[in-house]
Amino acid sequence: MIGSRERKTLNPEYPGKKSVMKNPIGNLNKVFDSRIRMGVMSVLSVNDEVNFNDLKQLLELTDGNLASHLVNLEENGYIRVHKGFVGRKTNTTYSITKAGEKAFKEHIEALENIIKGMK
């Protein structure tokens, strides 16, 4: 079937019988296609919150590049933004939301399943 997400393959457990192989990338989350968004989510998943400058330095990004990816993650409901002050300086921090934790965990599991399928 052309354009189908599934492909018929021989089933190794039952020679001669066909089985359905699911699309290995079907469970990947497109929001996390970017290595930068993967990096942000990785950092936020192991920290309660991280400020903009620390993220920028850790991921070695420019202000504009990081900011555009943070907006994408915020618009998708995966991160929370908190703007505050430290003394007179603005301080923007980011944390992962419950939806973000769930989506990122599912994405990582999908990647692990792809890797397991290659062994």
MODELLER restraints for C-alpha pairs under 7 A, 6 or more apart:
rsr = mdl.restraints
at = mdl.atoms
rsr.add(forms.Gaussian(group=physical.xy_distance, feature=features.Distance(at['CA:5:A'], at['CA:22:A']), mean=6.77, stdev=0.5))
rsr.add(forms.Gaussian(group=physical.xy_distance, feature=features.Distance(at['CA:5:A'], at['CA:23:A']), mean=5.40, stdev=0.5))
rsr.add(forms.Gaussian(group=physical.xy_distance, feature=features.Distance(at['CA:6:A'], at['CA:20:A']), mean=6.40, stdev=0.5))
rsr.add(forms.Gaussian(group=physical.xy_distance, feature=features.Distance(at['CA:6:A'], at['CA:21:A']), mean=5.65, stdev=0.5))
rsr.add(forms.Gaussian(group=physical.xy_distance, feature=features.Distance(at['CA:6:A'], at['CA:22:A']), mean=4.90, stdev=0.5))
rsr.add(forms.Gaussian(group=physical.xy_distance, feature=features.Distance(at['CA:6:A'], at['CA:23:A']), mean=5.62, stdev=0.5))
rsr.add(forms.Gaussian(group=physical.xy_distance, feature=features.Distance(at['CA:7:A'], at['CA:20:A']), mean=5.95, stdev=0.5))
rsr.add(forms.Gaussian(group=physical.xy_distance, feature=features.Distance(at['CA:7:A'], at['CA:21:A']), mean=5.33, stdev=0.5))
rsr.add(forms.Gaussian(group=physical.xy_distance, feature=features.Distance(at['CA:7:A'], at['CA:22:A']), mean=6.86, stdev=0.5))
rsr.add(forms.Gaussian(group=physical.xy_distance, feature=features.Distance(at['CA:8:A'], at['CA:18:A']), mean=6.19, stdev=0.5))
rsr.add(forms.Gaussian(group=physical.xy_distance, feature=features.Distance(at['CA:8:A'], at['CA:19:A']), mean=5.79, stdev=0.5))
rsr.add(forms.Gaussian(group=physical.xy_distance, feature=features.Distance(at['CA:8:A'], at['CA:20:A']), mean=4.98, stdev=0.5))
rsr.add(forms.Gaussian(group=physical.xy_distance, feature=features.Distance(at['CA:8:A'], at['CA:21:A']), mean=6.15, stdev=0.5))
rsr.add(forms.Gaussian(group=physical.xy_distance, feature=features.Distance(at['CA:9:A'], at['CA:18:A']), mean=5.65, stdev=0.5))
rsr.add(forms.Gaussian(group=physical.xy_distance, feature=features.Distance(at['CA:9:A'], at['CA:19:A']), mean=5.69, stdev=0.5))
rsr.add(forms.Gaussian(group=physical.xy_distance, feature=features.Distance(at['CA:9:A'], at['CA:20:A']), mean=6.44, stdev=0.5))
rsr.add(forms.Gaussian(group=physical.xy_distance, feature=features.Distance(at['CA:9:A'], at['CA:21:A']), mean=6.61, stdev=0.5))
rsr.add(forms.Gaussian(group=physical.xy_distance, feature=features.Distance(at['CA:10:A'], at['CA:16:A']), mean=6.49, stdev=0.5))
rsr.add(forms.Gaussian(group=physical.xy_distance, feature=features.Distance(at['CA:10:A'], at['CA:17:A']), mean=6.03, stdev=0.5))
rsr.add(forms.Gaussian(group=physical.xy_distance, feature=features.Distance(at['CA:10:A'], at['CA:18:A']), mean=4.82, stdev=0.5))
rsr.add(forms.Gaussian(group=physical.xy_distance, feature=features.Distance(at['CA:10:A'], at['CA:19:A']), mean=6.15, stdev=0.5))
rsr.add(forms.Gaussian(group=physical.xy_distance, feature=features.Distance(at['CA:11:A'], at['CA:17:A']), mean=5.81, stdev=0.5))
rsr.add(forms.Gaussian(group=physical.xy_distance, feature=features.Distance(at['CA:11:A'], at['CA:18:A']), mean=5.54, stdev=0.5))
rsr.add(forms.Gaussian(group=physical.xy_distance, feature=features.Distance(at['CA:11:A'], at['CA:19:A']), mean=5.39, stdev=0.5))
rsr.add(forms.Gaussian(group=physical.xy_distance, feature=features.Distance(at['CA:24:A'], at['CA:114:A']), mean=6.00, stdev=0.5))
rsr.add(forms.Gaussian(group=physical.xy_distance, feature=features.Distance(at['CA:27:A'], at['CA:107:A']), mean=6.94, stdev=0.5))
rsr.add(forms.Gaussian(group=physical.xy_distance, feature=features.Distance(at['CA:27:A'], at['CA:110:A']), mean=5.73, stdev=0.5))
rsr.add(forms.Gaussian(group=physical.xy_distance, feature=features.Distance(at['CA:28:A'], at['CA:107:A']), mean=5.25, stdev=0.5))
rsr.add(forms.Gaussian(group=physical.xy_distance, feature=features.Distance(at['CA:28:A'], at['CA:110:A']), mean=5.90, stdev=0.5))
rsr.add(forms.Gaussian(group=physical.xy_distance, feature=features.Distance(at['CA:29:A'], at['CA:107:A']), mean=5.77, stdev=0.5))
rsr.add(forms.Gaussian(group=physical.xy_distance, feature=features.Distance(at['CA:32:A'], at['CA:38:A']), mean=5.45, stdev=0.5))
rsr.add(forms.Gaussian(group=physical.xy_distance, feature=features.Distance(at['CA:37:A'], at['CA:69:A']), mean=6.17, stdev=0.5))
rsr.add(forms.Gaussian(group=physical.xy_distance, feature=features.Distance(at['CA:44:A'], at['CA:50:A']), mean=6.88, stdev=0.5))
rsr.add(forms.Gaussian(group=physical.xy_distance, feature=features.Distance(at['CA:44:A'], at['CA:95:A']), mean=5.85, stdev=0.5))
rsr.add(forms.Gaussian(group=physical.xy_distance, feature=features.Distance(at['CA:44:A'], at['CA:96:A']), mean=5.71, stdev=0.5))
rsr.add(forms.Gaussian(group=physical.xy_distance, feature=features.Distance(at['CA:45:A'], at['CA:96:A']), mean=6.40, stdev=0.5))
rsr.add(forms.Gaussian(group=physical.xy_distance, feature=features.Distance(at['CA:45:A'], at['CA:101:A']), mean=6.86, stdev=0.5))
rsr.add(forms.Gaussian(group=physical.xy_distance, feature=features.Distance(at['CA:48:A'], at['CA:95:A']), mean=6.11, stdev=0.5))
rsr.add(forms.Gaussian(group=physical.xy_distance, feature=features.Distance(at['CA:49:A'], at['CA:93:A']), mean=6.17, stdev=0.5))
rsr.add(forms.Gaussian(group=physical.xy_distance, feature=features.Distance(at['CA:49:A'], at['CA:94:A']), mean=5.33, stdev=0.5))
rsr.add(forms.Gaussian(group=physical.xy_distance, feature=features.Distance(at['CA:49:A'], at['CA:95:A']), mean=4.54, stdev=0.5))
rsr.add(forms.Gaussian(group=physical.xy_distance, feature=features.Distance(at['CA:50:A'], at['CA:93:A']), mean=5.30, stdev=0.5))
rsr.add(forms.Gaussian(group=physical.xy_distance, feature=features.Distance(at['CA:50:A'], at['CA:94:A']), mean=5.40, stdev=0.5))
rsr.add(forms.Gaussian(group=physical.xy_distance, feature=features.Distance(at['CA:50:A'], at['CA:95:A']), mean=6.69, stdev=0.5))
rsr.add(forms.Gaussian(group=physical.xy_distance, feature=features.Distance(at['CA:51:A'], at['CA:91:A']), mean=6.88, stdev=0.5))
rsr.add(forms.Gaussian(group=physical.xy_distance, feature=features.Distance(at['CA:51:A'], at['CA:92:A']), mean=5.56, stdev=0.5))
rsr.add(forms.Gaussian(group=physical.xy_distance, feature=features.Distance(at['CA:51:A'], at['CA:93:A']), mean=3.95, stdev=0.5))
rsr.add(forms.Gaussian(group=physical.xy_distance, feature=features.Distance(at['CA:51:A'], at['CA:94:A']), mean=6.09, stdev=0.5))
rsr.add(forms.Gaussian(group=physical.xy_distance, feature=features.Distance(at['CA:52:A'], at['CA:92:A']), mean=5.88, stdev=0.5))
rsr.add(forms.Gaussian(group=physical.xy_distance, feature=features.Distance(at['CA:52:A'], at['CA:93:A']), mean=6.00, stdev=0.5))
rsr.add(forms.Gaussian(group=physical.xy_distance, feature=features.Distance(at['CA:56:A'], at['CA:62:A']), mean=6.68, stdev=0.5))
rsr.add(forms.Gaussian(group=physical.xy_distance, feature=features.Distance(at['CA:56:A'], at['CA:63:A']), mean=6.87, stdev=0.5))
rsr.add(forms.Gaussian(group=physical.xy_distance, feature=features.Distance(at['CA:56:A'], at['CA:66:A']), mean=6.58, stdev=0.5))
rsr.add(forms.Gaussian(group=physical.xy_distance, feature=features.Distance(at['CA:73:A'], at['CA:79:A']), mean=5.85, stdev=0.5))
rsr.add(forms.Gaussian(group=physical.xy_distance, feature=features.Distance(at['CA:74:A'], at['CA:80:A']), mean=6.32, stdev=0.5))
rsr.add(forms.Gaussian(group=physical.xy_distance, feature=features.Distance(at['CA:77:A'], at['CA:99:A']), mean=6.70, stdev=0.5))
rsr.add(forms.Gaussian(group=physical.xy_distance, feature=features.Distance(at['CA:77:A'], at['CA:100:A']), mean=6.70, stdev=0.5))
rsr.add(forms.Gaussian(group=physical.xy_distance, feature=features.Distance(at['CA:78:A'], at['CA:96:A']), mean=6.04, stdev=0.5))
rsr.add(forms.Gaussian(group=physical.xy_distance, feature=features.Distance(at['CA:78:A'], at['CA:97:A']), mean=5.39, stdev=0.5))
rsr.add(forms.Gaussian(group=physical.xy_distance, feature=features.Distance(at['CA:78:A'], at['CA:99:A']), mean=5.76, stdev=0.5))
rsr.add(forms.Gaussian(group=physical.xy_distance, feature=features.Distance(at['CA:78:A'], at['CA:100:A']), mean=3.70, stdev=0.5))
rsr.add(forms.Gaussian(group=physical.xy_distance, feature=features.Distance(at['CA:79:A'], at['CA:94:A']), mean=6.55, stdev=0.5))
rsr.add(forms.Gaussian(group=physical.xy_distance, feature=features.Distance(at['CA:79:A'], at['CA:95:A']), mean=5.55, stdev=0.5))
rsr.add(forms.Gaussian(group=physical.xy_distance, feature=features.Distance(at['CA:79:A'], at['CA:96:A']), mean=4.38, stdev=0.5))
rsr.add(forms.Gaussian(group=physical.xy_distance, feature=features.Distance(at['CA:79:A'], at['CA:97:A']), mean=5.18, stdev=0.5))
rsr.add(forms.Gaussian(group=physical.xy_distance, feature=features.Distance(at['CA:79:A'], at['CA:100:A']), mean=6.27, stdev=0.5))
rsr.add(forms.Gaussian(group=physical.xy_distance, feature=features.Distance(at['CA:80:A'], at['CA:94:A']), mean=5.60, stdev=0.5))
rsr.add(forms.Gaussian(group=physical.xy_distance, feature=features.Distance(at['CA:80:A'], at['CA:95:A']), mean=5.23, stdev=0.5))
rsr.add(forms.Gaussian(group=physical.xy_distance, feature=features.Distance(at['CA:80:A'], at['CA:96:A']), mean=6.06, stdev=0.5))
rsr.add(forms.Gaussian(group=physical.xy_distance, feature=features.Distance(at['CA:80:A'], at['CA:97:A']), mean=6.17, stdev=0.5))
rsr.add(forms.Gaussian(group=physical.xy_distance, feature=features.Distance(at['CA:81:A'], at['CA:92:A']), mean=6.96, stdev=0.5))
rsr.add(forms.Gaussian(group=physical.xy_distance, feature=features.Distance(at['CA:81:A'], at['CA:93:A']), mean=5.96, stdev=0.5))
rsr.add(forms.Gaussian(group=physical.xy_distance, feature=features.Distance(at['CA:81:A'], at['CA:94:A']), mean=4.81, stdev=0.5))
rsr.add(forms.Gaussian(group=physical.xy_distance, feature=features.Distance(at['CA:81:A'], at['CA:95:A']), mean=6.78, stdev=0.5))
rsr.add(forms.Gaussian(group=physical.xy_distance, feature=features.Distance(at['CA:82:A'], at['CA:92:A']), mean=5.67, stdev=0.5))
rsr.add(forms.Gaussian(group=physical.xy_distance, feature=features.Distance(at['CA:82:A'], at['CA:93:A']), mean=5.26, stdev=0.5))
rsr.add(forms.Gaussian(group=physical.xy_distance, feature=features.Distance(at['CA:82:A'], at['CA:94:A']), mean=6.31, stdev=0.5))
rsr.add(forms.Gaussian(group=physical.xy_distance, feature=features.Distance(at['CA:83:A'], at['CA:91:A']), mean=5.94, stdev=0.5))
rsr.add(forms.Gaussian(group=physical.xy_distance, feature=features.Distance(at['CA:83:A'], at['CA:92:A']), mean=4.45, stdev=0.5))
rsr.add(forms.Gaussian(group=physical.xy_distance, feature=features.Distance(at['CA:83:A'], at['CA:93:A']), mean=6.50, stdev=0.5))
rsr.add(forms.Gaussian(group=physical.xy_distance, feature=features.Distance(at['CA:84:A'], at['CA:90:A']), mean=5.77, stdev=0.5))
rsr.add(forms.Gaussian(group=physical.xy_distance, feature=features.Distance(at['CA:84:A'], at['CA:91:A']), mean=5.14, stdev=0.5))
rsr.add(forms.Gaussian(group=physical.xy_distance, feature=features.Distance(at['CA:84:A'], at['CA:92:A']), mean=6.16, stdev=0.5))
rsr.add(forms.Gaussian(group=physical.xy_distance, feature=features.Distance(at['CA:85:A'], at['CA:91:A']), mean=5.10, stdev=0.5))
